[in-house]
């Protein structure tokens, strides 16, 4: 049996959630796809799919196999494109969804360079802090901030980390002092990223202590750039991502508070991701855009990057 045919059939079944849809894409009978996947499972000696009358889902082995198999297919597609010259000049429309603040801070400055390198590329950008529906909105690549989980029909490339820091302006610290322990945060005006909540919980950890502190203050807003501006103006302490405030830290406009503590531990997988369909539609356009964005972010925060499948993210929190 053709191993490539087995691999492709399995990936299409996993991506489409069914044998019939995979068969339509391949232009073969459903029974043929079933035989290919059955042969693959028999050869591997492990079940890859959980089959029921209502749905088809991946087993743990299936998820692991799909991670590797989808990357193999993507690499083959790119090799075909390169050999045929299709990859030489990305052209056409690239539909991008991205959070507002991140797009203004990092994507907007890249536009002239992207246009210079790839004059045939046209960008259609949808800026929103809400999670986009990539299928309904025909999005080619979505820039998302969050903690990815697995979904077979999407691939996520981690572009940068999302480590957050408690910061304040020198003026605020001169007037109110800097907290020396997490417990002292409760005595400070803490500016909150929140949707209508007047209180929030900040989690902190160092080598000796993991603690949660309830904080509150005079500003609660659902936009991190607004929090940054308020902190710069000396209004209070703020918990903000490094990709947003690193230039302010470098300039001394903001100062780390409780620097010996890690804020929000457990966010190791939280980051900035480029999410795109596993079928690699528009792969060359996606790659040139995400490569340039990754370069810009790498100058500010490390990526600890990897590529793996991902499902829906939690709503983006800048």
C-alpha positions in Angstrom: 0.0 0.0 0.0 1.2 3.5 -0.8 2.4 5.1 2.5 2.0 8.6 1.1 -1.6 7.9 0.1 -2.3 6.5 3.6 -0.8 9.6 5.2 -2.7 12.0 3.0 -6.0 10.2 3.5 -5.6 10.2 7.3 -4.7 13.9 7.4 -7.7 14.8 5.3 -10.0 12.7 7.5 -8.6 14.4 10.6 -8.8 17.9 9.1 -12.4 17.5 7.8 -13.7 15.4 10.6 -15.0 12.6 8.4 -14.3 10.1 5.6 -16.9 11.5 3.1 -15.4 15.0 3.1 -11.9 13.5 2.7 -13.1 11.3 -0.2 -14.6 14.3 -2.0 -11.3 16.2 -1.7 -9.4 13.3 -3.1 -12.0 12.5 -5.7 -12.3 8.9 -4.7 -14.9 6.7 -3.1 -15.4 6.9 0.7 -14.6 3.2 0.9 -11.2 3.8 -0.6 -10.4 6.4 2.1 -11.6 4.0 4.8 -9.3 1.2 3.4 -6.3 3.6 3.4 -6.8 4.7 7.0 -7.5 1.1 8.1 -4.3 0.0 6.5 -2.3 2.8 8.1 -3.7 1.9 11.6 -2.9 -1.8 11.0 0.7 -1.0 9.8 1.3 1.2 12.9 -0.4 -1.2 15.3 -2.3 1.7 16.9 -5.7 3.2 16.6 -5.5 6.8 15.3 -9.3 7.6 15.2 -12.2 7.2 17.6 -15.1 6.3 15.4 -18.7 6.7 16.3 -22.0 7.1 14.4 -22.0 10.9 15.2 -18.3 12.0 15.1 -14.7 11.1 14.4 -12.0 12.3 16.8 -8.3 11.7 17.1 -6.9 9.4 19.7 -3.7 10.5 21.6 -1.7 8.5 19.1 -3.7 10.0 16.2 -2.9 13.6 17.5 0.8 12.8 17.7 0.8 11.2 14.3 -1.1 14.1 12.7 1.3 16.6 14.2 4.2 15.0 12.3 2.2 13.9 9.2 0.8 17.4 8.5 4.2 18.9 8.7 5.5 16.3 6.2 2.7 17.1 3.8 3.3 20.9 4.2 7.0 20.4 3.5 6.2 18.4 0.4 3.8 21.1 -0.8 6.5 23.7 -0.3 9.0 21.6 -2.2 6.6 21.3 -5.1 6.0 25.0 -5.1 9.7 25.8 -5.0 10.5 23.4 -7.8 7.7 24.7 -10.0 8.6 28.3 -9.4 5.3 29.0 -7.7 7.1 30.1 -4.5 9.4 32.6 -6.2 7.0 35.6 -5.9 4.2 35.6 -3.4 1.2 37.3 -5.0 -2.4 38.0 -4.5 -4.5 38.7 -1.4 -3.4 37.6 2.1 -6.2 37.9 4.6 -4.9 38.6 8.1 -6.7 38.8 11.4 -4.9 40.4 14.4 -5.4 42.1 17.8 -5.6 45.8 17.5 -2.7 46.9 19.8 -0.3 44.3 18.5 -1.1 45.1 14.9 -0.5 48.8 15.4 2.7 48.3 17.4 4.3 45.6 15.3 2.5 44.9 12.0 2.0 48.5 10.8 5.7 49.3 10.8 6.4 46.2 8.7 4.1 47.2 5.9 6.6 49.3 3.9 9.3 46.6 4.0 6.7 43.9 3.1 5.6 45.9 0.1 9.1 46.5 -1.0 10.0 42.8 -0.8 6.8 41.5 -2.3 5.1 44.1 -4.5 2.5 41.7 -5.8 1.2 40.9 -2.3 -2.0 42.6 -1.2 -3.1 42.6 2.4 -6.6 42.5 3.7 -6.4 43.1 7.4 -9.2 42.6 10.0 -8.2 44.1 13.4 -10.2 43.1 16.4 -9.5 41.9 19.9 -12.3 39.3 19.5 -11.5 35.8 18.3 -12.0 35.6 14.5 -13.7 32.7 12.8 -11.1 31.7 10.2 -13.5 29.7 8.1 -16.5 32.1 8.0 -14.2 35.1 7.4 -11.9 33.3 4.9 -8.9 34.3 7.0 -5.5 33.0 5.7 -3.6 33.6 8.9 -4.6 34.9 12.3 -2.3 36.4 14.8 -3.5 35.3 18.2 -2.4 35.8 21.8 -3.2 32.9 24.1 -2.5 29.4 25.1 -3.0 27.0 22.2 -4.7 23.6 22.4 -4.9 21.0 19.6 -7.2 21.1 16.6 -6.3 19.0 13.6 -7.3 21.5 10.9 -5.1 24.4 12.2 -1.3 24.8 12.6 0.1 27.3 15.1 3.6 28.8 14.9 4.8 30.5 18.0 6.3 33.9 17.2 7.0 35.2 20.6 6.5 34.7 24.3 3.9 36.5 26.4 5.6 36.9 29.8 3.9 39.6 31.8 5.5 42.0 34.3 4.3 44.3 37.0 5.5 47.8 36.2 5.0 51.4 37.3 6.4 54.8 36.3 9.3 56.3 38.2 7.0 59.1 39.2 4.4 56.8 40.8 7.1 54.9 42.7 8.7 58.1 43.9 5.3 59.2 45.3 4.0 55.9 46.7 7.1 53.7 47.1 7.6 50.2 45.6 6.0 47.1 47.1 8.6 44.8 48.5 6.4 41.8 49.0 3.3 40.5 47.1 1.1 41.3 50.1 1.9 45.0 49.7 0.2 45.1 46.3 -3.1 45.4 48.0 -2.1 48.9 49.3 -1.4 50.2 45.8 -3.5 51.5 42.9 -3.4 48.5 40.6 -4.6 49.1 37.0 -6.6 46.2 35.7 -7.1 44.4 32.4 -10.7 43.4 33.0 -14.2 43.3 31.5 -16.2 45.3 34.1 -14.6 43.7 37.1 -13.4 46.0 39.9 -11.0 43.4 41.5 -8.6 40.9 40.0 -6.2 38.3 41.2 -2.5 38.5 40.4 -0.5 35.3 40.8 3.2 35.5 41.7 5.9 33.0 42.3 9.6 33.0 43.3 11.9 30.2 44.4 10.3 30.0 47.8 6.7 31.2 47.4 3.7 30.9 45.2 0.9 33.3 46.1 -2.3 34.9 44.8 -3.0 38.5 45.7 -6.4 40.2 45.2 -5.8 43.7 43.8 -8.0 46.6 42.7 -7.6 50.2 41.6 -9.1 53.2 39.8 -9.0 51.9 36.2 -10.3 48.6 34.7 -10.1 48.4 30.9 -10.0 45.7 28.2 -7.1 47.2 26.2 -3.5 46.8 27.2 -2.3 49.9 25.3 -4.7 52.0 27.5 -3.2 50.3 30.6 0.3 51.1 29.3 -0.5 54.7 28.8 -2.0 55.0 32.3 1.0 53.4 33.8 3.3 55.7 31.9 1.4 58.7 33.2 1.9 57.5 36.8 -1.6 56.4 37.6 -0.6 53.1 39.2 0.9 49.6 38.9 0.0 47.5 35.8 0.5 43.9 34.7 1.6 44.1 31.1 3.2 41.8 28.5 6.9 42.2 27.7 6.3 42.6 23.9 4.3 45.7 24.7 6.5 47.4 27.3 10.1 46.3 26.6 11.0 49.6 24.9 9.6 51.5 27.9 11.7 49.3 30.3 14.8 49.9 28.2 14.2 53.6 28.2 13.4 53.7 32.0 9.9 55.1 31.4 8.5 52.1 33.2 10.2 50.2 36.1 9.7 46.5 37.1 8.1 45.9 40.4 8.7 42.7 42.4 11.2 41.7 39.8 12.2 38.7 41.8 8.8 37.2 41.2 7.4 35.6 38.1 4.0 37.0 37.3 1.2 34.6 36.3 3.3 31.4 36.5 2.0 28.6 34.4 1.8 30.7 31.3 4.8 29.0 29.6 2.8 28.1 26.5 1.0 31.4 26.4 2.4 33.4 23.5 1.9 35.2 20.2 1.0 32.7 17.5 0.4 32.7 13.8 -2.5 30.3 13.1 -3.2 29.1 9.6 -5.0 26.2 8.0 -3.3 22.8 7.9 -4.0 22.5 4.2 -1.3 25.2 3.6 -3.5 27.3 1.3 -1.4 30.4 0.4 1.7 28.9 2.2 4.3 31.2 0.6 2.2 34.3 1.4 1.7 33.2 4.9 5.4 32.4 5.4 6.8 35.7 4.1 4.5 37.7 6.4 5.0 35.6 9.5 8.8 35.4 9.0 8.9 39.2 9.0 6.7 39.5 12.0 8.7 36.9 13.9 11.9 38.9 13.2 10.3 42.1 14.5 9.1 40.4 17.7 12.4 38.5 18.2 14.1 41.9 18.6 11.9 42.5 21.7 10.9 39.2 23.2 12.1 35.6 22.7 9.9 33.2 20.9 10.8 29.8 22.3 9.1 28.9 19.1 7.6 25.7 17.8 5.0 24.5 15.4 2.1 22.3 16.4 -1.6 21.9 15.8 -4.0 24.2 17.7 -7.7 24.6 18.2 -9.7 27.7 19.3 -7.8 30.0 21.6 -9.2 31.7 24.6 -10.2 35.3 23.6 -7.1 37.3 23.0 -5.8 39.3 25.9 -3.2 41.7 24.7 
